[in-house]
């Protein structure tokens, strides 16, 4: 039996969204949750999940989200 990896994604990113609203270069990222922000060719959370998949003692990955982003 392995252990669970927990990825916390329940924040609302209000500070980041405020900064993006005032940034002409990255304005297109406004409204995207932090874990889904693109890093190179894929969302940031994909890198976290891939790193956990290579650890043999992790049996499951749990992603904690909030009500607003649960369907993403």
HELIX and SHEET records of a PDB file:
HELIX    1   1 UNK A   14  UNK A   21  1                                   8    
HELIX    2   2 UNK A   27  UNK A   29  5                                   3    
HELIX    3   3 UNK A   34  UNK A   36  5                                   3    
HELIX    4   4 UNK A   44  UNK A   53  1                                  10    
SHEET    1   A 2 UNK A   3  UNK A   9  0                                        
SHEET    2   A 2 UNK A  58  UNK A  65  1                                        
SHEET    1   B 2 UNK A  38  UNK A  39  0                                        
SHEET    2   B 2 UNK A  42  UNK A  43 -1                                        
END                                                                             
